[in-house]
Amino acid sequence: ALGVLVSEDDLRTKVHALREQLKLDAVLLTRSEEGMTLFDAAGQLHVSAQAREVFDVTGAGDTMIAT
């Protein structure tokens, strides 16, 4: 949805542009093993993933839907 990303700065710029274009209060971006980042008008908040040994593997999207 954001196209090719070349840096964290590029990611921030594109997410904020998308948020404004779609008139969203916030965008929550799941980032696989890196965790997730919430982008809003105030900036961004990153929550790192915490590795756990599991038997049933789910993805970040599944985890967010469950939350």
CHARMM-style PDB file with segment names, atoms N, HN, CA, C and O in Angstrom:
ATOM      1  N   ALA     1       0.819  -1.201   0.000  1.00  0.00      PROA
ATOM      2  CA  ALA     1       0.000   0.000   0.000  1.00  0.00      PROA
ATOM      3  C   ALA     1       0.862   1.263   0.000  1.00  0.00      PROA
ATOM      4  O   ALA     1       0.438   2.311  -0.487  1.00  0.00      PROA
ATOM      5  N   LEU     2       2.085   1.155   0.555  1.00  0.00      PROA
ATOM      6  HN  LEU     2       2.429   0.303   0.951  1.00  0.00      PROA
ATOM      7  CA  LEU     2       2.949   2.329   0.645  1.00  0.00      PROA
ATOM      8  C   LEU     2       3.983   2.381  -0.469  1.00  0.00      PROA
ATOM      9  O   LEU     2       4.651   3.402  -0.637  1.00  0.00      PROA
ATOM     10  N   GLY     3       4.129   1.319  -1.225  1.00  0.00      PROA
ATOM     11  HN  GLY     3       3.587   0.490  -1.089  1.00  0.00      PROA
ATOM     12  CA  GLY     3       5.138   1.284  -2.269  1.00  0.00      PROA
ATOM     13  C   GLY     3       6.488   0.888  -1.701  1.00  0.00      PROA
ATOM     14  O   GLY     3       6.572   0.351  -0.596  1.00  0.00      PROA
ATOM     15  N   VAL     4       7.521   1.149  -2.442  1.00  0.00      PROA
ATOM     16  HN  VAL     4       7.452   1.585  -3.339  1.00  0.00      PROA
ATOM     17  CA  VAL     4       8.883   0.808  -2.036  1.00  0.00      PROA
ATOM     18  C   VAL     4       9.342   1.777  -0.953  1.00  0.00      PROA
ATOM     19  O   VAL     4       9.189   2.992  -1.081  1.00  0.00      PROA
ATOM     20  N   LEU     5       9.906   1.222   0.113  1.00  0.00      PROA
ATOM     21  HN  LEU     5      10.030   0.235   0.217  1.00  0.00      PROA
ATOM     22  CA  LEU     5      10.412   2.037   1.217  1.00  0.00      PROA
ATOM     23  C   LEU     5      11.927   1.945   1.250  1.00  0.00      PROA
ATOM     24  O   LEU     5      12.489   0.853   1.166  1.00  0.00      PROA
ATOM     25  N   VAL     6      12.588   3.083   1.373  1.00  0.00      PROA
ATOM     26  HN  VAL     6      12.132   3.971   1.441  1.00  0.00      PROA
ATOM     27  CA  VAL     6      14.047   3.074   1.352  1.00  0.00      PROA
ATOM     28  C   VAL     6      14.663   3.369   2.715  1.00  0.00      PROA
ATOM     29  O   VAL     6      15.863   3.177   2.910  1.00  0.00      PROA
ATOM     30  N   SER     7      13.833   3.842   3.670  1.00  0.00      PROA
ATOM     31  HN  SER     7      12.858   3.998   3.511  1.00  0.00      PROA
ATOM     32  CA  SER     7      14.360   4.162   4.996  1.00  0.00      PROA
ATOM     33  C   SER     7      13.204   4.324   5.978  1.00  0.00      PROA
ATOM     34  O   SER     7      12.040   4.361   5.577  1.00  0.00      PROA
ATOM     35  N   GLU     8      13.528   4.420   7.250  1.00  0.00      PROA
ATOM     36  HN  GLU     8      14.473   4.390   7.575  1.00  0.00      PROA
ATOM     37  CA  GLU     8      12.514   4.682   8.275  1.00  0.00      PROA
ATOM     38  C   GLU     8      11.865   6.049   8.060  1.00  0.00      PROA
ATOM     39  O   GLU     8      10.664   6.207   8.277  1.00  0.00      PROA
ATOM     40  N   ASP     9      12.653   7.032   7.638  1.00  0.00      PROA
ATOM     41  HN  ASP     9      13.629   6.904   7.462  1.00  0.00      PROA
ATOM     42  CA  ASP     9      12.103   8.365   7.356  1.00  0.00      PROA
ATOM     43  C   ASP     9      11.087   8.294   6.220  1.00  0.00      PROA
ATOM     44  O   ASP     9      10.033   8.927   6.280  1.00  0.00      PROA
ATOM     45  N   ASP    10      11.408   7.528   5.194  1.00  0.00      PROA
ATOM     46  HN  ASP    10      12.264   7.014   5.145  1.00  0.00      PROA
ATOM     47  CA  ASP    10      10.500   7.336   4.063  1.00  0.00      PROA
ATOM     48  C   ASP    10       9.213   6.671   4.527  1.00  0.00      PROA
ATOM     49  O   ASP    10       8.125   7.067   4.110  1.00  0.00      PROA
ATOM     50  N   LEU    11       9.328   5.668   5.384  1.00  0.00      PROA
ATOM     51  HN  LEU    11      10.212   5.347   5.722  1.00  0.00      PROA
ATOM     52  CA  LEU    11       8.161   4.989   5.940  1.00  0.00      PROA
ATOM     53  C   LEU    11       7.271   5.984   6.674  1.00  0.00      PROA
ATOM     54  O   LEU    11       6.067   6.042   6.424  1.00  0.00      PROA
ATOM     55  N   ARG    12       7.859   6.773   7.582  1.00  0.00      PROA
ATOM     56  HN  ARG    12       8.837   6.726   7.785  1.00  0.00      PROA
ATOM     57  CA  ARG    12       7.082   7.757   8.349  1.00  0.00      PROA
ATOM     58  C   ARG    12       6.365   8.737   7.429  1.00  0.00      PROA
ATOM     59  O   ARG    12       5.181   9.018   7.614  1.00  0.00      PROA
ATOM     60  N   THR    13       7.078   9.251   6.445  1.00  0.00      PROA
ATOM     61  HN  THR    13       8.040   9.022   6.295  1.00  0.00      PROA
ATOM     62  CA  THR    13       6.492  10.219   5.517  1.00  0.00      PROA
ATOM     63  C   THR    13       5.307   9.618   4.780  1.00  0.00      PROA
ATOM     64  O   THR    13       4.255  10.248   4.672  1.00  0.00      PROA
ATOM     65  N   LYS    14       5.471   8.401   4.273  1.00  0.00      PROA
ATOM     66  HN  LYS    14       6.325   7.889   4.361  1.00  0.00      PROA
ATOM     67  CA  LYS    14       4.407   7.766   3.498  1.00  0.00      PROA
ATOM     68  C   LYS    14       3.210   7.381   4.353  1.00  0.00      PROA
ATOM     69  O   LYS    14       2.070   7.514   3.908  1.00  0.00      PROA
ATOM     70  N   VAL    15       3.443   6.907   5.573  1.00  0.00      PROA
ATOM     71  HN  VAL    15       4.369   6.798   5.935  1.00  0.00      PROA
ATOM     72  CA  VAL    15       2.325   6.540   6.451  1.00  0.00      PROA
ATOM     73  C   VAL    15       1.536   7.789   6.830  1.00  0.00      PROA
ATOM     74  O   VAL    15       0.306   7.769   6.792  1.00  0.00      PROA
ATOM     75  N   HSD    16       2.215   8.872   7.192  1.00  0.00      PROA
ATOM     76  HN  HSD    16       3.214   8.889   7.222  1.00  0.00      PROA
ATOM     77  CA  HSD    16       1.505  10.097   7.558  1.00  0.00      PROA
ATOM     78  C   HSD    16       0.742  10.681   6.361  1.00  0.00      PROA
ATOM     79  O   HSD    16      -0.355  11.213   6.533  1.00  0.00      PROA
ATOM     80  N   ALA    17       1.308  10.587   5.160  1.00  0.00      PROA
ATOM     81  HN  ALA    17       2.199  10.156   5.020  1.00  0.00      PROA
ATOM     82  CA  ALA    17       0.614  11.064   3.957  1.00  0.00      PROA
ATOM     83  C   ALA    17      -0.644  10.231   3.706  1.00  0.00      PROA
ATOM     84  O   ALA    17      -1.696  10.778   3.374  1.00  0.00      PROA
ATOM     85  N   LEU    18      -0.536   8.906   3.866  1.00  0.00      PROA
ATOM     86  HN  LEU    18       0.318   8.462   4.136  1.00  0.00      PROA
ATOM     87  CA  LEU    18      -1.691   8.027   3.694  1.00  0.00      PROA
ATOM     88  C   LEU    18      -2.750   8.326   4.745  1.00  0.00      PROA
ATOM     89  O   LEU    18      -3.939   8.384   4.432  1.00  0.00      PROA
ATOM     90  N   ARG    19      -2.326   8.517   5.985  1.00  0.00      PROA
ATOM     91  HN  ARG    19      -1.360   8.470   6.240  1.00  0.00      PROA
ATOM     92  CA  ARG    19      -3.259   8.828   7.082  1.00  0.00      PROA
ATOM     93  C   ARG    19      -4.032  10.102   6.778  1.00  0.00      PROA
ATOM     94  O   ARG    19      -5.248  10.150   6.960  1.00  0.00      PROA
ATOM     95  N   GLU    20      -3.340  11.127   6.321  1.00  0.00      PROA
ATOM     96  HN  GLU    20      -2.351  11.088   6.174  1.00  0.00      PROA
ATOM     97  CA  GLU    20      -3.993  12.395   6.001  1.00  0.00      PROA
ATOM     98  C   GLU    20      -4.896  12.259   4.775  1.00  0.00      PROA
ATOM     99  O   GLU    20      -6.006  12.791   4.767  1.00  0.00      PROA
ATOM    100  N   GLN    21      -4.438  11.561   3.753  1.00  0.00      PROA
ATOM    101  HN  GLN    21      -3.537  11.129   3.760  1.00  0.00      PROA
ATOM    102  CA  GLN    21      -5.222  11.377   2.529  1.00  0.00      PROA
ATOM    103  C   GLN    21      -6.545  10.678   2.825  1.00  0.00      PROA
ATOM    104  O   GLN    21      -7.585  11.055   2.285  1.00  0.00      PROA
ATOM    105  N   LEU    22      -6.503   9.659   3.686  1.00  0.00      PROA
ATOM    106  HN  LEU    22      -5.657   9.353   4.124  1.00  0.00      PROA
ATOM    107  CA  LEU    22      -7.704   8.885   4.011  1.00  0.00      PROA
ATOM    108  C   LEU    22      -8.462   9.457   5.204  1.00  0.00      PROA
ATOM    109  O   LEU    22      -9.479   8.902   5.620  1.00  0.00      PROA
ATOM    110  N   LYS    23      -7.969  10.564   5.754  1.00  0.00      PROA
ATOM    111  HN  LYS    23      -7.143  11.015   5.416  1.00  0.00      PROA
ATOM    112  CA  LYS    23      -8.593  11.236   6.898  1.00  0.00      PROA
ATOM    113  C   LYS    23      -8.754  10.286   8.098  1.00  0.00      PROA
ATOM    114  O   LYS    23      -9.816  10.211   8.716  1.00  0.00      PROA
ATOM    115  N   LEU    24      -7.669   9.568   8.403  1.00  0.00      PROA
ATOM    116  HN  LEU    24      -6.807   9.628   7.901  1.00  0.00      PROA
ATOM    117  CA  LEU    24      -7.654   8.637   9.528  1.00  0.00      PROA
ATOM    118  C   LEU    24      -7.034   9.311  10.739  1.00  0.00      PROA
ATOM    119  O   LEU    24      -6.094  10.095  10.609  1.00  0.00      PROA
ATOM    120  N   ASP    25      -7.560   9.006  11.912  1.00  0.00      PROA
ATOM    121  HN  ASP    25      -8.324   8.369  12.018  1.00  0.00      PROA
ATOM    122  CA  ASP    25      -6.955   9.514  13.145  1.00  0.00      PROA
ATOM    123  C   ASP    25      -5.607   8.859  13.391  1.00  0.00      PROA
ATOM    124  O   ASP    25      -4.678   9.496  13.887  1.00  0.00      PROA
ATOM    125  N   ALA    26      -5.505   7.571  13.038  1.00  0.00      PROA
ATOM    126  HN  ALA    26      -6.260   7.053  12.635  1.00  0.00      PROA
ATOM    127  CA  ALA    26      -4.269   6.833  13.306  1.00  0.00      PROA
ATOM    128  C   ALA    26      -4.143   5.660  12.355  1.00  0.00      PROA
ATOM    129  O   ALA    26      -5.129   5.195  11.784  1.00  0.00      PROA
ATOM    130  N   VAL    27      -2.907   5.187  12.192  1.00  0.00      PROA
ATOM    131  HN  VAL    27      -2.107   5.565  12.657  1.00  0.00      PROA
ATOM    132  CA  VAL    27      -2.606   3.977  11.424  1.00  0.00      PROA
ATOM    133  C   VAL    27      -1.730   3.100  12.305  1.00  0.00      PROA
ATOM    134  O   VAL    27      -0.702   3.548  12.811  1.00  0.00      PROA
ATOM    135  N   LEU    28      -2.141   1.845  12.489  1.00  0.00      PROA
ATOM    136  HN  LEU    28      -2.977   1.480  12.078  1.00  0.00      PROA
ATOM    137  CA  LEU    28      -1.325   0.887  13.226  1.00  0.00      PROA
ATOM    138  C   LEU    28      -0.671  -0.032  12.210  1.00  0.00      PROA
ATOM    139  O   LEU    28      -1.352  -0.759  11.486  1.00  0.00      PROA
ATOM    140  N   LEU    29       0.640   0.005  12.162  1.00  0.00      PROA
ATOM    141  HN  LEU    29       1.193   0.595  12.750  1.00  0.00      PROA
ATOM    142  CA  LEU    29       1.402  -0.775  11.201  1.00  0.00      PROA
ATOM    143  C   LEU    29       2.046  -1.954  11.919  1.00  0.00      PROA
ATOM    144  O   LEU    29       2.890  -1.763  12.795  1.00  0.00      PROA
ATOM    145  N   THR    30       1.650  -3.177  11.551  1.00  0.00      PROA
ATOM    146  HN  THR    30       0.964  -3.333  10.840  1.00  0.00      PROA
ATOM    147  CA  THR    30       2.299  -4.361  12.121  1.00  0.00      PROA
ATOM    148  C   THR    30       3.571  -4.608  11.333  1.00  0.00      PROA
ATOM    149  O   THR    30       3.592  -4.496  10.108  1.00  0.00      PROA
ATOM    150  N   ARG    31       4.654  -4.953  12.068  1.00  0.00      PROA
ATOM    151  HN  ARG    31       4.637  -5.045  13.064  1.00  0.00      PROA
ATOM    152  CA  ARG    31       5.976  -5.003  11.444  1.00  0.00      PROA
ATOM    153  C   ARG    31       6.688  -6.328  11.703  1.00  0.00      PROA
ATOM    154  O   ARG    31       7.899  -6.361  11.918  1.00  0.00      PROA
ATOM    155  N   SER    32       5.927  -7.414  11.682  1.00  0.00      PROA
ATOM    156  HN  SER    32       4.943  -7.387  11.508  1.00  0.00      PROA
ATOM    157  CA  SER    32       6.471  -8.753  11.830  1.00  0.00      PROA
ATOM    158  C   SER    32       7.295  -8.864  13.115  1.00  0.00      PROA
ATOM    159  O   SER    32       6.825  -8.481  14.186  1.00  0.00      PROA
ATOM    160  N   GLU    33       8.508  -9.382  13.012  1.00  0.00      PROA
ATOM    161  HN  GLU    33       8.890  -9.693  12.142  1.00  0.00      PROA
ATOM    162  CA  GLU    33       9.333  -9.597  14.211  1.00  0.00      PROA
ATOM    163  C   GLU    33       9.808  -8.293  14.843  1.00  0.00      PROA
ATOM    164  O   GLU    33      10.381  -8.316  15.933  1.00  0.00      PROA
ATOM    165  N   GLU    34       9.587  -7.172  14.193  1.00  0.00      PROA
ATOM    166  HN  GLU    34       9.121  -7.153  13.308  1.00  0.00      PROA
ATOM    167  CA  GLU    34       9.976  -5.879  14.763  1.00  0.00      PROA
ATOM    168  C   GLU    34       8.906  -5.294  15.676  1.00  0.00      PROA
ATOM    169  O   GLU    34       9.165  -4.304  16.360  1.00  0.00      PROA
ATOM    170  N   GLY    35       7.709  -5.882  15.703  1.00  0.00      PROA
ATOM    171  HN  GLY    35       7.500  -6.686  15.146  1.00  0.00      PROA
ATOM    172  CA  GLY    35       6.636  -5.386  16.557  1.00  0.00      PROA
ATOM    173  C   GLY    35       5.612  -4.610  15.755  1.00  0.00      PROA
ATOM    174  O   GLY    35       5.219  -5.031  14.667  1.00  0.00      PROA
ATOM    175  N   MET    36       5.170  -3.460  16.294  1.00  0.00      PROA
ATOM    176  HN  MET    36       5.489  -3.118  17.178  1.00  0.00      PROA
ATOM    177  CA  MET    36       4.193  -2.639  15.598  1.00  0.00      PROA
ATOM    178  C   MET    36       4.409  -1.173  15.944  1.00  0.00      PROA
ATOM    179  O   MET    36       4.982  -0.839  16.981  1.00  0.00      PROA
ATOM    180  N   THR    37       3.937  -0.302  15.049  1.00  0.00      PROA
ATOM    181  HN  THR    37       3.472  -0.573  14.206  1.00  0.00      PROA
ATOM    182  CA  THR    37       4.097   1.127  15.240  1.00  0.00      PROA
ATOM    183  C   THR    37       2.765   1.808  14.988  1.00  0.00      PROA
ATOM    184  O   THR    37       2.110   1.567  13.974  1.00  0.00      PROA
ATOM    185  N   LEU    38       2.370   2.668  15.932  1.00  0.00      PROA
ATOM    186  HN  LEU    38       2.902   2.863  16.755  1.00  0.00      PROA
ATOM    187  CA  LEU    38       1.153   3.459  15.806  1.00  0.00      PROA
ATOM    188  C   LEU    38       1.545   4.860  15.358  1.00  0.00      PROA
ATOM    189  O   LEU    38       2.365   5.519  15.997  1.00  0.00      PROA
ATOM    190  N   PHE    39       0.955   5.308  14.255  1.00  0.00      PROA
ATOM    191  HN  PHE    39       0.289   4.773  13.736  1.00  0.00      PROA
ATOM    192  CA  PHE    39       1.204   6.641  13.717  1.00  0.00      PROA
ATOM    193  C   PHE    39      -0.059   7.473  13.896  1.00  0.00      PROA
ATOM    194  O   PHE    39      -1.143   7.037  13.506  1.00  0.00      PROA
ATOM    195  N   ASP    40       0.063   8.668  14.482  1.00  0.00      PROA
ATOM    196  HN  ASP    40       0.943   9.022  14.799  1.00  0.00      PROA
ATOM    197  CA  ASP    40      -1.063   9.592  14.579  1.00  0.00      PROA
ATOM    198  C   ASP    40      -0.547  11.018  14.421  1.00  0.00      PROA
ATOM    199  O   ASP    40       0.627  11.227  14.116  1.00  0.00      PROA
ATOM    200  N   ALA    41      -1.421  11.993  14.629  1.00  0.00      PROA
ATOM    201  HN  ALA    41      -2.374  11.823  14.877  1.00  0.00      PROA
ATOM    202  CA  ALA    41      -1.041  13.390  14.419  1.00  0.00      PROA
ATOM    203  C   ALA    41       0.086  13.832  15.346  1.00  0.00      PROA
ATOM    204  O   ALA    41       0.839  14.745  15.008  1.00  0.00      PROA
ATOM    205  N   ALA    42       0.211  13.202  16.502  1.00  0.00      PROA
ATOM    206  HN  ALA    42      -0.400  12.460  16.777  1.00  0.00      PROA
ATOM    207  CA  ALA    42       1.254  13.565  17.466  1.00  0.00      PROA
ATOM    208  C   ALA    42       2.611  12.969  17.115  1.00  0.00      PROA
ATOM    209  O   ALA    42       3.631  13.384  17.665  1.00  0.00      PROA
ATOM    210  N   GLY    43       2.632  12.004  16.207  1.00  0.00      PROA
ATOM    211  HN  GLY    43       1.803  11.667  15.761  1.00  0.00      PROA
ATOM    212  CA  GLY    43       3.898  11.366  15.845  1.00  0.00      PROA
ATOM    213  C   GLY    43       3.739   9.867  15.719  1.00  0.00      PROA
ATOM    214  O   GLY    43       2.898   9.379  14.964  1.00  0.00      PROA
ATOM    215  N   GLN    44       4.558   9.138  16.469  1.00  0.00      PROA
ATOM    216  HN  GLN    44       5.241   9.535  17.082  1.00  0.00      PROA
ATOM    217  CA  GLN    44       4.500   7.685  16.390  1.00  0.00      PROA
ATOM    218  C   GLN    44       4.896   7.058  17.715  1.00  0.00      PROA
ATOM    219  O   GLN    44       5.636   7.644  18.506  1.00  0.00      PROA
ATOM    220  N   LEU    45       4.387   5.855  17.940  1.00  0.00      PROA
ATOM    221  HN  LEU    45       3.786   5.379  17.298  1.00  0.00      PROA
ATOM    222  CA  LEU    45       4.718   5.065  19.118  1.00  0.00      PROA
ATOM    223  C   LEU    45       5.043   3.667  18.643  1.00  0.00      PROA
ATOM    224  O   LEU    45       4.213   3.020  18.004  1.00  0.00      PROA
ATOM    225  N   HSD    46       6.242   3.190  18.947  1.00  0.00      PROA
ATOM    226  HN  HSD    46       6.916   3.715  19.466  1.00  0.00      PROA
ATOM    227  CA  HSD    46       6.666   1.858  18.521  1.00  0.00      PROA
ATOM    228  C   HSD    46       6.655   0.917  19.719  1.00  0.00      PROA
ATOM    229  O   HSD    46       7.135   1.261  20.799  1.00  0.00      PROA
ATOM    230  N   VAL    47       6.100  -0.275  19.513  1.00  0.00      PROA
ATOM    231  HN  VAL    47       5.710  -0.555  18.635  1.00  0.00      PROA
ATOM    232  CA  VAL    47       6.105  -1.328  20.527  1.00  0.00      PROA
ATOM    233  C   VAL    47       6.864  -2.509  19.937  1.00  0.00      PROA
ATOM    234  O   VAL    47       6.434  -3.097  18.944  1.00  0.00      PROA
ATOM    235  N   SER    48       7.984  -2.850  20.545  1.00  0.00      PROA
ATOM    236  HN  SER    48       8.333  -2.373  21.351  1.00  0.00      PROA
ATOM    237  CA  SER    48       8.806  -3.958  20.050  1.00  0.00      PROA
ATOM    238  C   SER    48       8.142  -5.290  20.316  1.00  0.00      PROA
ATOM    239  O   SER    48       7.411  -5.447  21.295  1.00  0.00      PROA
ATOM    240  N   ALA    49       8.397  -6.245  19.445  1.00  0.00      PROA
ATOM    241  HN  ALA    49       8.991  -6.117  18.650  1.00  0.00      PROA
ATOM    242  CA  ALA    49       7.903  -7.605  19.646  1.00  0.00      PROA
ATOM    243  C   ALA    49       8.713  -8.263  20.754  1.00  0.00      PROA
ATOM    244  O   ALA    49       9.889  -7.957  20.949  1.00  0.00      PROA
ATOM    245  N   GLN    50       8.071  -9.160  21.467  1.00  0.00      PROA
ATOM    246  HN  GLN    50       7.115  -9.408  21.308  1.00  0.00      PROA
ATOM    247  CA  GLN    50       8.752  -9.935  22.493  1.00  0.00      PROA
ATOM    248  C   GLN    50       8.719 -11.398  22.063  1.00  0.00      PROA
ATOM    249  O   GLN    50       7.649 -11.998  21.959  1.00  0.00      PROA
ATOM    250  N   ALA    51       9.884 -11.961  21.818  1.00  0.00      PROA
ATOM    251  HN  ALA    51      10.754 -11.474  21.902  1.00  0.00      PROA
ATOM    252  CA  ALA    51       9.976 -13.343  21.344  1.00  0.00      PROA
ATOM    253  C   ALA    51       9.499 -14.302  22.431  1.00  0.00      PROA
ATOM    254  O   ALA    51       9.862 -14.170  23.600  1.00  0.00      PROA
ATOM    255  N   ARG    52       8.694 -15.251  22.030  1.00  0.00      PROA
ATOM    256  HN  ARG    52       8.399 -15.358  21.081  1.00  0.00      PROA
ATOM    257  CA  ARG    52       8.188 -16.300  22.924  1.00  0.00      PROA
ATOM    258  C   ARG    52       8.279 -17.631  22.199  1.00  0.00      PROA
ATOM    259  O   ARG    52       8.139 -17.696  20.977  1.00  0.00      PROA
ATOM    260  N   GLU    53       8.512 -18.678  22.952  1.00  0.00      PROA
ATOM    261  HN  GLU    53       8.626 -18.625  23.944  1.00  0.00      PROA
ATOM    262  CA  GLU    53       8.470 -20.015  22.373  1.00  0.00      PROA
ATOM    263  C   GLU    53       7.015 -20.450  22.370  1.00  0.00      PROA
ATOM    264  O   GLU    53       6.384 -20.531  23.423  1.00  0.00      PROA
ATOM    265  N   VAL    54       6.483 -20.730  21.183  1.00  0.00      PROA
ATOM    266  HN  VAL    54       6.996 -20.663  20.328  1.00  0.00      PROA
ATOM    267  CA  VAL    54       5.064 -21.064  21.056  1.00  0.00      PROA
ATOM    268  C   VAL    54       4.882 -22.372  20.292  1.00  0.00      PROA
ATOM    269  O   VAL    54       5.788 -22.852  19.611  1.00  0.00      PROA
ATOM    270  N   PHE    55       3.688 -22.926  20.429  1.00  0.00      PROA
ATOM    271  HN  PHE    55       2.952 -22.536  20.983  1.00  0.00      PROA
ATOM    272  CA  PHE    55       3.365 -24.166  19.728  1.00  0.00      PROA
ATOM    273  C   PHE    55       2.407 -23.909  18.577  1.00  0.00      PROA
ATOM    274  O   PHE    55       2.396 -24.659  17.601  1.00  0.00      PROA
ATOM    275  N   ASP    56       1.595 -22.849  18.682  1.00  0.00      PROA
ATOM    276  HN  ASP    56       1.604 -22.239  19.475  1.00  0.00      PROA
ATOM    277  CA  ASP    56       0.645 -22.472  17.646  1.00  0.00      PROA
ATOM    278  C   ASP    56       1.049 -21.095  17.137  1.00  0.00      PROA
ATOM    279  O   ASP    56       0.918 -20.106  17.858  1.00  0.00      PROA
ATOM    280  N   VAL    57       1.529 -21.022  15.925  1.00  0.00      PROA
ATOM    281  HN  VAL    57       1.635 -21.826  15.339  1.00  0.00      PROA
ATOM    282  CA  VAL    57       2.062 -19.776  15.394  1.00  0.00      PROA
ATOM    283  C   VAL    57       0.940 -18.949  14.760  1.00  0.00      PROA
ATOM    284  O   VAL    57       0.178 -19.443  13.929  1.00  0.00      PROA
ATOM    285  N   THR    58       0.857 -17.679  15.173  1.00  0.00      PROA
ATOM    286  HN  THR    58       1.476 -17.278  15.848  1.00  0.00      PROA
ATOM    287  CA  THR    58      -0.067 -16.736  14.538  1.00  0.00      PROA
ATOM    288  C   THR    58       0.728 -15.519  14.124  1.00  0.00      PROA
ATOM    289  O   THR    58       1.811 -15.261  14.650  1.00  0.00      PROA
ATOM    290  N   GLY    59       0.195 -14.785  13.196  1.00  0.00      PROA
ATOM    291  HN  GLY    59      -0.684 -14.995  12.768  1.00  0.00      PROA
ATOM    292  CA  GLY    59       0.872 -13.583  12.718  1.00  0.00      PROA
ATOM    293  C   GLY    59       0.450 -12.360  13.494  1.00  0.00      PROA
ATOM    294  O   GLY    59      -0.453 -12.418  14.328  1.00  0.00      PROA
ATOM    295  N   ALA    60       1.111 -11.247  13.214  1.00  0.00      PROA
ATOM    296  HN  ALA    60       1.845 -11.199  12.536  1.00  0.00      PROA
ATOM    297  CA  ALA    60       0.812  -9.987  13.899  1.00  0.00      PROA
ATOM    298  C   ALA    60      -0.620  -9.544  13.636  1.00  0.00      PROA
ATOM    299  O   ALA    60      -1.276  -9.004  14.527  1.00  0.00      PROA
ATOM    300  N   GLY    61      -1.108  -9.766  12.430  1.00  0.00      PROA
ATOM    301  HN  GLY    61      -0.575 -10.205  11.706  1.00  0.00      PROA
ATOM    302  CA  GLY    61      -2.496  -9.398  12.099  1.00  0.00      PROA
ATOM    303  C   GLY    61      -3.482 -10.173  12.938  1.00  0.00      PROA
ATOM    304  O   GLY    61      -4.461  -9.606  13.424  1.00  0.00      PROA
ATOM    305  N   ASP    62      -3.242 -11.476  13.121  1.00  0.00      PROA
ATOM    306  HN  ASP    62      -2.448 -11.937  12.726  1.00  0.00      PROA
ATOM    307  CA  ASP    62      -4.116 -12.300  13.962  1.00  0.00      PROA
ATOM    308  C   ASP    62      -4.109 -11.780  15.394  1.00  0.00      PROA
ATOM    309  O   ASP    62      -5.152 -11.714  16.045  1.00  0.00      PROA
ATOM    310  N   THR    63      -2.940 -11.416  15.873  1.00  0.00      PROA
ATOM    311  HN  THR    63      -2.093 -11.469  15.344  1.00  0.00      PROA
ATOM    312  CA  THR    63      -2.820 -10.909  17.233  1.00  0.00      PROA
ATOM    313  C   THR    63      -3.601  -9.605  17.402  1.00  0.00      PROA
ATOM    314  O   THR    63      -4.274  -9.420  18.416  1.00  0.00      PROA
ATOM    315  N   MET    64      -3.520  -8.706  16.429  1.00  0.00      PROA
ATOM    316  HN  MET    64      -2.974  -8.856  15.606  1.00  0.00      PROA
ATOM    317  CA  MET    64      -4.228  -7.431  16.517  1.00  0.00      PROA
ATOM    318  C   MET    64      -5.736  -7.638  16.461  1.00  0.00      PROA
ATOM    319  O   MET    64      -6.475  -6.975  17.188  1.00  0.00      PROA
ATOM    320  N   ILE    65      -6.199  -8.541  15.614  1.00  0.00      PROA
ATOM    321  HN  ILE    65      -5.599  -9.079  15.023  1.00  0.00      PROA
ATOM    322  CA  ILE    65      -7.639  -8.819  15.527  1.00  0.00      PROA
ATOM    323  C   ILE    65      -8.128  -9.355  16.877  1.00  0.00      PROA
ATOM    324  O   ILE    65      -9.195  -8.961  17.349  1.00  0.00      PROA
ATOM    325  N   ALA    66      -7.367 -10.239  17.491  1.00  0.00      PROA
ATOM    326  HN  ALA    66      -6.501 -10.560  17.108  1.00  0.00      PROA
ATOM    327  CA  ALA    66      -7.730 -10.804  18.784  1.00  0.00      PROA
ATOM    328  C   ALA    66      -7.766  -9.748  19.878  1.00  0.00      PROA
ATOM    329  O   ALA    66      -8.588  -9.816  20.791  1.00  0.00      PROA
ATOM    330  N   THR    67      -6.869  -8.771  19.783  1.00  0.00      PROA
ATOM    331  HN  THR    67      -6.200  -8.716  19.041  1.00  0.00      PROA
ATOM    332  CA  THR    67      -6.814  -7.717  20.791  1.00  0.00      PROA
ATOM    333  C   THR    67      -8.016  -6.820  20.657  1.00  0.00      PROA
ATOM    334  OT1 THR    67      -8.161  -5.864  21.418  1.00  0.00      PROA
TER     335      THR     67
END
